[in-house]
């Protein structure tokens, strides 16, 4: 099984661009500067709150949901504050490749605006808007689930047999 550092190196190599930090916790948290094409949502029913995606988020927009926000869950999963999301796909790749939970999907910004009746702008909203579960929309089995419309890992589909072996996924 690959270490996190080896897995991150593989992810960077497969992306062919240096968009994932070399180590968790970026030294500087960036600010949103433009409206993204897509924003992330976590399937709160698939999320085992390991803490990986908040560590790698370059804008720090992923947070743990408040305790008891999902009845019957011991540990609170994470969700992003989609209004602050920059659409970088890092959380999607980290979740799919470092944890194998595959709980994060990216959704077209226009679609999310229409679905939730919100406006996603060029900047971080003021005042702060806390994350919500959105279980009915972005989780498998949700009453109005659109998870099938989200885009998952772009890297996983491109991985070679050698990449899978390096990650410890293939024998």
Helices and strands as residue ranges (DSSP letters): H 4-15, E 38-42, H 52-56, E 62-64, E 78-80, H 90-93, I 94-99, E 104-108, H 109-116, H 135-138, G 147-149, H 154-158, H 161-166
